[in-house]
Amino acid sequence: MAVTISIELSDAEFVVIQAAYASTDSDVTSSDITAAVVKAKLINELTTIVAKYDKQRQTIAQSSFSPS
C-alpha cells in the first residue's frame, strides 16, 4: 500500500513559491519555476532529509583489533 500526498495551491500561493525558488538561483526567473520544478525540488528536499536521517542512524562498530 502506498501513501499519496497531494498539495493544492491557489494561483496566488503558487506565485509566491515561484518567486521564493527563483530568488535562490540567479540563473532562473519565476516563469522558469513550473509545477514540475516545484515537485522535483520538494522530492529532492524529502530525499535529502531521509538520507541525513539514515546517515545519523548508522553506527560505527569499534574493532577490538590491537596490534602490538
Secondary structure, 3 states (H helix, E strand, C coil): CCCCCCCCCCHHHHHHHHHHHHHCCCCCCHHHCCHHHHHHHHHHHHHHHHHHHHHHHCCCCCCCCCCC
